[in-house]
Amino acid sequence: MRNESGFEEKTALISGLNVAYKTIGDGRPFLILHGWGSRADNWVRTAERISQFGVKVIIPDLPGFGKTEAQKNAWGVDEYLNFVKNFADSLGLKSFYILGHSFGGGLALKFTVKFPDKVDKLFLAAAACFRRETGRKMVLRKTAKFFKVLCFLPFYSFFRRAFYKFIVGRSDYVHLREGPIKNSYLKIIQEDLSPVLPLVQKETIIIWGDKDEITPLKNAYLIKEKIKRSKLIIVPGQNHDLERKAPKELSDIVISNLK
């Protein structure tokens, strides 16, 4: 079904899940992988502009987000990676440009290393590649197990929310519903993708906001250092949510580096 903005909204059965995705434009495929807690809708302005320059933009709602069905079990990076491979194969995509943002950036990175023949060029936007266990992440992981044991107690939900708010601080984990997605988050943050970076052989464009507090700018420089065929482009005055706060700047960078 094509809506007024020119996007086609489609569904497909991928990895046993009902998957929603959007497409716009014609030409060489350009796959976008959104970040954790995001969805394809957040990328329509960026995708619309990119599609005007000879590419067909394809944006799936990753499992558990947007209109796509949630997985039945906790997934790690590799399970999401297999989903992306199955999605691309189901659409008959032999090779394509790939852009990943935040969590999607980590997926795009590892996908490029594992399936290099499928990737024409890699775009990493505020990519979450470094997952070293900081003090806060260690607390988050250990207390998640602790609260699971105490779930039968009165006022469990109140104390649990209060703990995450005042002790753990800002974390996507706090806002997730109980179940596979929340457990997937805990599984994903345990895998550090930095060892994968030097294995990237494809040309890579790294895009980062200089005010990013979620994935700090220093991470962009580390990625640039580790990927040989890479170029870093910094967007002044912008934070982590480039696709929502700076879609024109983001799409201009992509367009200028498509060829």
Backbone as CSV, one residue per row, in Angstrom:
resi,resn,N_x,N_y,N_z,CA_x,CA_y,CA_z,C_x,C_y,C_z
1,MET,0.850,-1.197,0.000,0.000,0.000,0.000,0.886,1.247,0.000
2,ARG,0.662,2.143,-0.956,1.448,3.365,-1.057,0.664,4.525,-0.443
3,ASN,1.288,5.256,0.483,0.591,6.383,1.100,0.891,7.676,0.347
4,GLU,0.351,8.779,0.826,0.448,10.048,0.112,1.884,10.555,-0.012
5,SER,2.750,10.190,0.909,4.130,10.667,0.867,4.994,9.883,-0.107
6,GLY,4.426,8.829,-0.715,5.186,8.036,-1.671,5.765,6.767,-1.095
7,PHE,5.605,6.554,0.196,6.103,5.332,0.829,5.138,4.172,0.582
8,GLU,5.697,3.008,0.357,4.905,1.786,0.338,5.063,1.107,1.688
9,GLU,3.961,0.763,2.309,3.982,0.073,3.592,3.624,-1.388,3.349
10,LYS,4.550,-2.269,3.716,4.392,-3.683,3.399,4.587,-4.540,4.644
11,THR,4.216,-5.807,4.522,4.457,-6.783,5.592,5.015,-8.057,4.965
12,ALA,5.752,-8.809,5.765,6.315,-10.076,5.305,6.522,-10.976,6.511
13,LEU,6.543,-12.278,6.276,6.820,-13.233,7.336,8.312,-13.562,7.296
14,ILE,9.049,-13.076,8.295,10.501,-13.239,8.344,10.878,-13.869,9.685
15,SER,11.663,-14.918,9.652,12.110,-15.593,10.885,10.939,-15.938,11.786
16,GLY,9.812,-16.282,11.176,8.622,-16.661,11.928,7.856,-15.501,12.519
17,LEU,8.199,-14.273,12.148,7.563,-13.082,12.706,6.886,-12.261,11.605
18,ASN,5.766,-11.630,11.946,5.115,-10.698,11.034,5.862,-9.371,11.082
19,VAL,6.504,-9.019,9.984,7.400,-7.874,9.928,6.809,-6.770,9.063
20,ALA,6.793,-5.546,9.601,6.347,-4.378,8.848,7.566,-3.620,8.350
21,TYR,7.466,-3.110,7.117,8.572,-2.305,6.588,8.065,-1.297,5.569
22,LYS,8.871,-0.275,5.346,8.531,0.793,4.413,9.558,0.828,3.294
23,THR,9.113,1.187,2.090,10.026,1.400,0.974,9.645,2.680,0.252
24,ILE,10.648,3.309,-0.356,10.395,4.493,-1.169,11.524,4.632,-2.179
25,GLY,11.172,5.032,-3.404,12.154,5.274,-4.441,12.419,4.068,-5.318
26,ASP,13.292,4.279,-6.299,13.683,3.222,-7.232,15.187,3.300,-7.447
27,GLY,15.785,2.141,-7.666,17.223,2.109,-7.897,17.901,1.098,-6.998
28,ARG,19.175,1.325,-6.744,19.951,0.395,-5.923,19.389,0.397,-4.497
29,PRO,19.249,-0.786,-3.896,18.664,-0.847,-2.540,19.530,-0.152,-1.497
30,PHE,18.862,0.507,-0.573,19.518,1.200,0.547,18.760,0.806,1.807
31,LEU,19.368,-0.053,2.615,18.707,-0.598,3.806,19.069,0.225,5.035
32,ILE,18.054,0.628,5.793,18.262,1.383,7.037,17.832,0.530,8.222
33,LEU,18.720,0.418,9.219,18.421,-0.288,10.457,18.335,0.728,11.590
34,HIS,17.159,0.879,12.165,16.937,1.893,13.197,17.530,1.472,14.533
35,GLY,17.525,2.384,15.486,18.092,2.127,16.803,17.114,1.445,17.745
36,TRP,17.612,1.119,18.923,16.805,0.446,19.946,15.669,1.356,20.401
37,GLY,14.450,0.817,20.401,13.295,1.595,20.820,12.749,2.505,19.742
38,SER,13.351,2.501,18.568,12.909,3.365,17.479,12.002,2.580,16.536
39,ARG,11.764,3.113,15.340,10.910,2.455,14.343,11.112,3.144,13.005
40,ALA,10.600,2.514,11.964,10.771,3.035,10.607,10.174,4.434,10.452
41,ASP,9.069,4.708,11.142,8.409,6.017,11.023,9.353,7.179,11.325
42,ASN,10.314,6.952,12.204,11.235,8.036,12.573,12.204,8.395,11.456
43,TRP,12.251,7.562,10.416,13.231,7.751,9.347,12.616,8.238,8.039
44,VAL,11.342,8.565,8.050,10.684,8.885,6.771,11.242,10.154,6.120
45,ARG,11.558,11.165,6.918,12.072,12.410,6.319,13.457,12.205,5.720
46,THR,14.293,11.472,6.424,15.622,11.170,5.894,15.514,10.301,4.646
47,ALA,14.698,9.264,4.721,14.559,8.329,3.606,13.976,8.989,2.373
48,GLU,13.019,9.884,2.577,12.375,10.555,1.450,13.391,11.344,0.629
49,ARG,14.300,12.040,1.297,15.310,12.831,0.595,16.342,11.930,-0.083
50,ILE,16.774,10.878,0.606,17.769,9.979,0.025,17.221,9.302,-1.229
51,SER,15.932,8.960,-1.199,15.330,8.212,-2.305,15.287,9.013,-3.600
52,GLN,15.452,10.311,-3.510,15.415,11.168,-4.704,16.703,11.102,-5.512
53,PHE,17.676,10.346,-5.022,18.977,10.300,-5.691,19.324,8.886,-6.159
54,GLY,18.338,8.221,-6.758,18.595,6.972,-7.459,18.749,5.746,-6.601
55,VAL,18.126,5.713,-5.427,18.154,4.511,-4.597,16.741,4.174,-4.125
56,LYS,16.560,2.919,-3.779,15.306,2.471,-3.176,15.561,2.236,-1.697
57,VAL,14.989,3.077,-0.865,15.217,2.979,0.579,14.234,1.983,1.182
58,ILE,14.769,1.096,2.013,13.972,0.055,2.666,14.238,0.123,4.165
59,ILE,13.169,0.285,4.956,13.328,0.434,6.410,12.389,-0.541,7.131
60,PRO,12.931,-1.620,7.680,12.070,-2.514,8.473,11.921,-2.015,9.904
61,ASP,10.757,-2.285,10.496,10.626,-2.193,11.947,11.280,-3.450,12.502
62,LEU,12.351,-3.310,13.253,13.024,-4.481,13.795,12.116,-5.207,14.794
63,PRO,12.297,-6.510,14.961,11.420,-7.275,15.859,11.311,-6.664,17.253
64,GLY,10.058,-6.502,17.679,9.788,-5.924,18.994,9.546,-4.435,18.969
65,PHE,9.662,-3.809,17.780,9.507,-2.356,17.686,8.580,-1.984,16.527
66,GLY,7.985,-0.790,16.641,7.075,-0.353,15.596,5.913,-1.316,15.448
67,LYS,5.634,-1.699,14.212,4.504,-2.583,13.931,4.925,-4.037,13.750
68,THR,6.185,-4.338,14.002,6.666,-5.703,13.841,6.460,-6.506,15.121
69,GLU,6.075,-7.739,14.934,5.841,-8.651,16.051,7.119,-8.851,16.868
70,ALA,6.971,-9.008,18.165,8.125,-9.259,19.038,8.515,-10.734,18.979
71,GLN,9.799,-10.992,19.098,10.282,-12.360,19.139,9.806,-13.056,20.415
72,LYS,9.804,-14.365,20.380,9.288,-15.145,21.515,10.337,-15.336,22.612
73,ASN,11.620,-15.274,22.236,12.709,-15.492,23.181,13.678,-14.321,23.135
74,ALA,14.548,-14.254,24.131,15.551,-13.192,24.162,16.534,-13.368,23.006
75,TRP,16.751,-12.285,22.257,17.705,-12.291,21.147,18.937,-11.494,21.520
76,GLY,20.080,-11.971,21.046,21.306,-11.197,21.118,21.592,-10.575,19.762
77,VAL,22.782,-10.019,19.593,23.152,-9.398,18.328,23.073,-10.400,17.181
78,ASP,23.539,-11.618,17.393,23.570,-12.596,16.305,22.169,-12.996,15.840
79,GLU,21.229,-13.086,16.766,19.853,-13.404,16.359,19.254,-12.274,15.523
80,TYR,19.488,-11.030,15.939,19.023,-9.897,15.128,19.746,-9.871,13.785
81,LEU,21.018,-10.257,13.791,21.798,-10.304,12.563,21.212,-11.313,11.576
82,ASN,20.858,-12.481,12.070,20.234,-13.486,11.211,18.899,-12.997,10.671
83,PHE,18.179,-12.244,11.499,16.922,-11.669,11.023,17.171,-10.735,9.835
84,VAL,18.178,-9.861,9.941,18.486,-8.925,8.852,18.839,-9.696,7.577
85,LYS,19.635,-10.753,7.729,20.005,-11.584,6.566,18.761,-12.203,5.945
86,ASN,17.884,-12.764,6.759,16.659,-13.381,6.245,15.752,-12.346,5.591
87,PHE,15.698,-11.156,6.175,14.891,-10.084,5.599,15.406,-9.705,4.215
88,ALA,16.727,-9.493,4.110,17.323,-9.118,2.819,17.094,-10.221,1.778
89,ASP,17.271,-11.463,2.181,17.080,-12.571,1.247,15.633,-12.678,0.789
90,SER,14.698,-12.435,1.703,13.280,-12.561,1.351,12.861,-11.502,0.336
91,LEU,13.553,-10.360,0.342,13.266,-9.296,-0.616,14.107,-9.422,-1.882
92,GLY,14.948,-10.445,-1.922,15.787,-10.660,-3.092,16.905,-9.640,-3.234
93,LEU,17.376,-9.107,-2.119,18.434,-8.090,-2.162,19.802,-8.780,-2.219
94,LYS,20.445,-8.734,-3.378,21.741,-9.385,-3.535,22.860,-8.546,-2.925
95,SER,22.802,-7.236,-3.132,23.762,-6.324,-2.501,23.102,-4.969,-2.351
96,PHE,23.579,-4.186,-1.381,22.900,-2.937,-1.071,23.783,-2.047,-0.206
97,TYR,23.441,-0.770,-0.180,23.997,0.134,0.824,23.301,-0.188,2.133
98,ILE,24.021,-0.019,3.245,23.389,-0.245,4.540,23.773,0.867,5.506
99,LEU,22.763,1.412,6.188,22.968,2.444,7.204,22.377,1.936,8.511
100,GLY,23.169,1.993,9.562,22.674,1.609,10.877,22.856,2.738,11.864
101,HIS,21.822,2.975,12.669,21.875,4.027,13.686,21.847,3.402,15.076
102,SER,22.752,3.817,15.937,22.801,3.367,17.323,22.880,1.835,17.382
103,PHE,21.906,1.168,17.987,21.896,-0.294,18.009,21.930,-0.861,16.587
104,GLY,21.173,-0.239,15.693,21.183,-0.658,14.287,22.559,-0.506,13.655
105,GLY,23.350,0.445,14.167,24.714,0.608,13.673,25.590,-0.575,14.027
106,GLY,25.408,-1.092,15.246,26.134,-2.291,15.637,25.762,-3.475,14.758
107,LEU,24.463,-3.591,14.451,24.014,-4.655,13.557,24.612,-4.502,12.167
108,ALA,24.571,-3.284,11.632,25.102,-3.032,10.295,26.597,-3.329,10.235
109,LEU,27.303,-2.974,11.302,28.736,-3.237,11.374,29.021,-4.736,11.282
110,LYS,28.388,-5.507,12.133,28.653,-6.945,12.171,28.127,-7.641,10.920
111,PHE,27.029,-7.150,10.371,26.488,-7.699,9.133,27.501,-7.533,8.005
112,THR,28.131,-6.364,7.945,29.100,-6.076,6.892,30.299,-7.006,6.965
113,VAL,30.720,-7.333,8.172,31.856,-8.249,8.349,31.458,-9.684,8.017
114,LYS,30.264,-10.082,8.429,29.828,-11.463,8.235,29.369,-11.732,6.812
115,PHE,28.758,-10.731,6.162,28.245,-10.893,4.800,28.776,-9.781,3.886
116,PRO,30.082,-9.709,3.683,30.660,-8.586,2.925,30.180,-8.493,1.482
117,ASP,29.840,-9.623,0.882,29.395,-9.598,-0.513,28.048,-8.911,-0.682
118,LYS,27.323,-8.766,0.423,26.003,-8.140,0.335,26.053,-6.616,0.508
119,VAL,27.173,-6.090,0.964,27.242,-4.662,1.306,28.082,-3.901,0.288
120,ASP,27.486,-2.856,-0.302,28.202,-1.972,-1.222,28.971,-0.894,-0.469
121,LYS,28.334,-0.339,0.544,28.976,0.692,1.366,28.266,0.729,2.707
122,LEU,29.033,1.015,3.758,28.499,1.023,5.123,28.421,2.446,5.649
123,PHE,27.256,2.789,6.193,27.056,4.081,6.856,26.759,3.809,8.329
124,LEU,27.565,4.377,9.219,27.363,4.220,10.655,26.986,5.565,11.268
125,ALA,25.766,5.677,11.760,25.291,6.917,12.375,25.163,6.710,13.881
126,ALA,26.019,7.388,14.643,26.001,7.264,16.107,25.908,5.801,16.525
127,ALA,26.741,4.981,15.941,26.653,3.535,16.110,27.090,3.084,17.499
128,ALA,26.318,2.176,18.073,26.634,1.616,19.398,27.513,0.384,19.205
129,CYS,28.825,0.614,19.176,29.775,-0.475,18.935,30.526,-0.888,20.187
130,PHE,30.590,-0.005,21.163,31.378,-0.269,22.358,30.449,-0.626,23.511
131,ARG,30.581,-1.840,23.998,29.695,-2.334,25.057,30.485,-2.804,26.260
132,ARG,31.610,-2.179,26.522,32.387,-2.590,27.687,31.534,-2.432,28.938
133,GLU,31.694,-3.334,29.875,30.834,-3.325,31.061,31.273,-2.229,32.023
134,THR,30.598,-1.108,31.938,30.844,-0.025,32.875,30.214,-0.378,34.217
135,GLY,30.487,0.432,35.220,29.906,0.185,36.534,28.393,0.177,36.483
136,ARG,27.804,1.094,35.707,26.346,1.166,35.647,25.750,-0.064,34.969
137,LYS,26.411,-0.544,33.893,25.899,-1.717,33.200,25.999,-2.963,34.069
138,MET,27.070,-3.042,34.853,27.222,-4.186,35.742,26.121,-4.174,36.795
139,VAL,25.836,-2.981,37.342,24.758,-2.846,38.317,23.431,-3.232,37.688
140,LEU,23.203,-2.769,36.469,21.949,-3.060,35.772,21.771,-4.561,35.582
141,ARG,22.801,-5.235,35.131,22.714,-6.664,34.870,22.467,-7.459,36.152
142,LYS,23.218,-7.130,37.195,23.098,-7.880,38.446,21.766,-7.617,39.152
143,THR,21.317,-6.357,39.140,20.064,-6.048,39.825,18.852,-6.583,39.075
144,ALA,18.979,-6.739,37.761,17.881,-7.342,37.003,17.613,-8.752,37.506
145,LYS,18.673,-9.507,37.777,18.522,-10.859,38.318,17.959,-10.806,39.741
146,PHE,18.437,-9.820,40.504,18.000,-9.678,41.888,16.501,-9.416,41.967
147,PHE,16.009,-8.465,41.171,14.593,-8.114,41.205,13.715,-9.249,40.676
148,LYS,14.256,-10.041,39.766,13.487,-11.158,39.230,13.156,-12.159,40.332
149,VAL,14.093,-12.363,41.256,13.890,-13.280,42.380,12.839,-12.749,43.344
150,LEU,12.751,-11.408,43.463,11.870,-10.803,44.460,10.514,-10.371,43.907
151,CYS,10.185,-10.829,42.711,8.981,-10.320,42.041,7.680,-10.647,42.775
152,PHE,7.708,-11.606,43.704,6.486,-11.997,44.418,6.163,-11.043,45.566
153,LEU,7.093,-10.157,45.947,6.900,-9.314,47.110,5.922,-8.171,46.840
154,PRO,5.215,-7.704,47.899,4.347,-6.530,47.741,5.171,-5.312,47.354
155,PHE,4.586,-4.404,46.599,5.228,-3.160,46.175,6.482,-3.412,45.317
156,TYR,6.575,-4.624,44.738,7.742,-4.963,43.900,7.936,-3.942,42.770
157,SER,6.858,-3.660,42.045,6.967,-2.768,40.880,7.410,-1.364,41.284
158,PHE,6.860,-0.866,42.403,7.217,0.483,42.863,8.708,0.587,43.186
159,PHE,9.213,-0.356,43.971,10.620,-0.302,44.381,11.551,-0.514,43.189
160,ARG,11.135,-1.363,42.274,11.962,-1.631,41.105,12.100,-0.377,40.241
161,ARG,10.989,0.306,39.983,11.034,1.535,39.182,11.869,2.602,39.869
162,ALA,11.689,2.726,41.185,12.442,3.733,41.937,13.942,3.454,41.867
163,PHE,14.308,2.187,41.956,15.737,1.841,41.916,16.344,2.235,40.576
164,TYR,15.688,1.836,39.494,16.253,2.129,38.176,16.304,3.630,37.902
165,LYS,15.349,4.362,38.437,15.312,5.794,38.195,16.423,6.524,38.930
166,PHE,16.625,6.176,40.187,17.546,6.951,41.018,18.946,6.348,41.147
167,ILE,19.076,5.038,40.924,20.380,4.401,41.060,21.018,4.146,39.700
168,VAL,20.291,3.492,38.808,20.855,3.159,37.508,20.914,4.374,36.605
169,GLY,19.904,5.235,36.696,19.901,6.432,35.865,19.284,6.167,34.511
170,ARG,19.717,6.973,33.522,19.122,6.884,32.196,19.487,5.561,31.537
171,SER,18.486,4.793,31.129,18.732,3.518,30.465,17.476,3.112,29.719
172,ASP,17.650,2.557,28.506,16.511,2.054,27.750,15.802,0.938,28.507
173,TYR,16.528,0.246,29.333,15.982,-0.898,30.067,14.770,-0.512,30.902
174,VAL,14.816,0.665,31.500,13.760,1.113,32.403,12.408,1.178,31.707
175,HIS,12.410,1.518,30.420,11.161,1.793,29.709,10.615,0.586,28.944
176,LEU,11.271,-0.566,29.077,10.837,-1.738,28.340,9.860,-2.575,29.143
177,ARG,8.905,-3.185,28.420,7.968,-4.101,29.058,8.694,-5.394,29.433
178,GLU,8.177,-6.053,30.487,8.732,-7.344,30.872,8.579,-8.324,29.714
179,GLY,9.558,-9.179,29.520,9.469,-10.190,28.479,10.712,-10.254,27.617
180,PRO,10.582,-10.849,26.426,11.735,-11.088,25.555,12.521,-9.830,25.180
181,ILE,11.839,-8.697,24.969,12.555,-7.492,24.555,13.454,-6.993,25.680
182,LYS,12.939,-6.988,26.879,13.754,-6.547,28.015,14.938,-7.482,28.217
183,ASN,14.708,-8.789,28.105,15.790,-9.751,28.243,16.773,-9.658,27.073
184,SER,16.260,-9.309,25.906,17.140,-9.107,24.746,18.088,-7.949,24.994
185,TYR,17.573,-6.877,25.588,18.410,-5.720,25.878,19.580,-6.107,26.776
186,LEU,19.294,-6.874,27.815,20.351,-7.309,28.731,21.380,-8.178,28.016
187,LYS,20.914,-8.980,27.079,21.821,-9.851,26.335,22.694,-9.048,25.377
188,ILE,22.101,-8.059,24.732,22.811,-7.269,23.720,23.908,-6.410,24.332
189,ILE,23.627,-5.796,25.491,24.621,-4.884,26.061,25.844,-5.613,26.615
190,GLN,25.792,-6.934,26.617,26.947,-7.700,27.084,27.968,-7.952,25.976
191,GLU,27.592,-7.681,24.718,28.518,-7.954,23.612,29.191,-6.680,23.128
192,ASP,30.485,-6.609,23.322,31.281,-5.488,22.836,31.684,-5.763,21.391
193,LEU,31.356,-4.846,20.495,31.620,-5.053,19.072,32.943,-4.440,18.609
194,SER,33.715,-3.858,19.507,34.957,-3.214,19.092,35.946,-4.169,18.408
195,PRO,36.009,-5.468,18.783,36.926,-6.358,18.066,36.561,-6.561,16.592
196,VAL,35.313,-6.273,16.234,34.853,-6.457,14.859,35.325,-5.314,13.955
197,LEU,35.539,-4.144,14.523,35.827,-2.945,13.727,36.994,-3.104,12.754
198,PRO,38.144,-3.637,13.164,39.270,-3.752,12.219,39.017,-4.736,11.081
199,LEU,37.964,-5.543,11.196,37.671,-6.549,10.171,36.854,-5.984,9.016
200,VAL,36.378,-4.744,9.158,35.563,-4.123,8.106,36.451,-3.758,6.918
201,GLN,36.137,-4.300,5.749,36.890,-4.018,4.529,36.162,-3.065,3.588
202,LYS,34.907,-2.839,3.834,34.110,-1.976,2.971,34.332,-0.499,3.310
203,GLU,34.136,0.348,2.311,34.205,1.792,2.554,33.110,2.171,3.551
204,THR,33.484,2.942,4.560,32.569,3.252,5.663,32.493,4.750,5.900
205,ILE,31.278,5.250,5.994,31.034,6.661,6.317,30.489,6.722,7.740
206,ILE,31.201,7.410,8.613,30.818,7.532,10.024,30.209,8.909,10.244
207,ILE,28.987,8.956,10.773,28.253,10.217,10.942,27.904,10.374,12.412
208,TRP,28.214,11.545,12.976,28.048,11.713,14.429,27.686,13.151,14.779
209,GLY,26.808,13.314,15.751,26.525,14.635,16.298,27.531,14.974,17.381
210,ASP,28.039,16.190,17.391,29.079,16.527,18.375,28.523,16.719,19.782
211,LYS,27.189,16.722,19.929,26.568,16.848,21.246,25.960,15.531,21.731
212,ASP,26.323,14.445,21.099,25.755,13.138,21.436,26.189,12.713,22.838
213,GLU,25.206,12.470,23.710,25.496,12.022,25.071,25.238,10.529,25.254
214,ILE,24.599,9.895,24.270,24.296,8.461,24.356,25.496,7.654,23.863
215,THR,25.974,7.982,22.691,27.210,7.400,22.156,28.175,8.571,21.952
216,PRO,29.051,8.831,22.905,29.906,10.027,22.879,30.757,10.133,21.618
217,LEU,31.099,11.367,21.273,31.866,11.640,20.064,33.207,10.914,20.055
218,LYS,33.777,10.668,21.219,35.063,9.957,21.270,34.946,8.572,20.640
219,ASN,33.750,7.980,20.702,33.540,6.681,20.067,33.688,6.764,18.556
220,ALA,33.243,7.883,17.995,33.354,8.065,16.546,34.820,8.069,16.117
221,TYR,35.659,8.738,16.885,37.085,8.785,16.557,37.726,7.402,16.694
222,LEU,37.288,6.632,17.685,37.819,5.278,17.852,37.423,4.388,16.677
223,ILE,36.185,4.524,16.216,35.731,3.752,15.061,36.519,4.143,13.822
224,LYS,36.708,5.450,13.645,37.490,5.943,12.504,38.912,5.369,12.531
225,GLU,39.484,5.283,13.691,40.848,4.774,13.841,40.943,3.284,13.497
226,LYS,39.891,2.535,13.826,39.949,1.084,13.669,39.508,0.594,12.290
227,ILE,38.659,1.345,11.597,38.228,0.955,10.250,39.093,1.707,9.241
228,LYS,39.893,0.989,8.480,40.876,1.625,7.591,40.220,2.489,6.517
229,ARG,39.258,1.935,5.825,38.623,2.671,4.715,37.405,3.438,5.236
230,SER,37.652,4.399,6.097,36.533,5.124,6.702,36.747,6.625,6.661
231,LYS,35.621,7.328,6.713,35.623,8.789,6.750,34.645,9.231,7.831
232,LEU,35.065,10.154,8.672,34.220,10.657,9.761,33.683,12.032,9.411
233,ILE,32.367,12.182,9.532,31.711,13.469,9.297,30.916,13.822,10.549
234,ILE,31.246,14.949,11.146,30.612,15.393,12.385,29.547,16.436,12.076
235,VAL,28.378,16.279,12.683,27.276,17.224,12.495,27.261,18.177,13.686
236,PRO,27.606,19.438,13.480,27.706,20.388,14.603,26.358,20.636,15.281
237,GLY,26.392,20.703,16.611,25.215,21.091,17.382,24.145,20.032,17.501
238,GLN,24.410,18.812,17.043,23.374,17.772,17.051,23.706,16.664,18.055
239,ASN,22.621,16.038,18.557,22.793,14.969,19.534,22.621,13.597,18.887
240,HIS,22.164,12.635,19.660,22.088,11.254,19.196,21.022,11.032,18.135
241,ASP,19.907,11.756,18.233,18.744,11.494,17.371,18.847,12.256,16.048
242,LEU,19.832,11.930,15.258,20.059,12.644,14.000,18.881,12.508,13.044
243,GLU,18.260,11.328,13.009,17.177,11.105,12.053,15.948,11.946,12.362
244,ARG,15.770,12.349,13.614,14.616,13.161,13.998,14.968,14.639,14.129
245,LYS,16.148,14.937,14.619,16.534,16.328,14.870,17.255,16.977,13.682
246,ALA,17.902,16.156,12.856,18.685,16.716,11.748,18.559,15.856,10.493
247,PRO,17.323,15.583,10.031,17.165,14.702,8.862,17.780,15.274,7.583
248,LYS,17.747,16.591,7.422,18.329,17.192,6.217,19.845,17.031,6.216
249,GLU,20.476,17.361,7.348,21.933,17.239,7.431,22.361,15.787,7.240
250,LEU,21.637,14.876,7.876,21.963,13.463,7.766,21.827,12.963,6.332
251,SER,20.712,13.285,5.703,20.486,12.819,4.335,21.460,13.463,3.349
252,ASP,21.828,14.729,3.579,22.804,15.390,2.696,24.150,14.669,2.726
253,ILE,24.553,14.246,3.922,25.813,13.517,4.071,25.741,12.188,3.327
254,VAL,24.634,11.475,3.516,24.468,10.193,2.827,24.495,10.384,1.310
255,ILE,23.737,11.345,0.825,23.649,11.578,-0.622,25.012,11.896,-1.232
256,SER,25.775,12.734,-0.532,27.080,13.132,-1.058,28.096,11.998,-1.054
257,ASN,27.765,10.900,-0.359,28.695,9.764,-0.272,28.113,8.475,-0.871
258,LEU,27.067,8.614,-1.663,26.462,7.420,-2.242,27.333,6.800,-3.325
259,LYS,27.991,7.595,-4.123,28.759,7.067,-5.255,30.178,6.701,-4.831
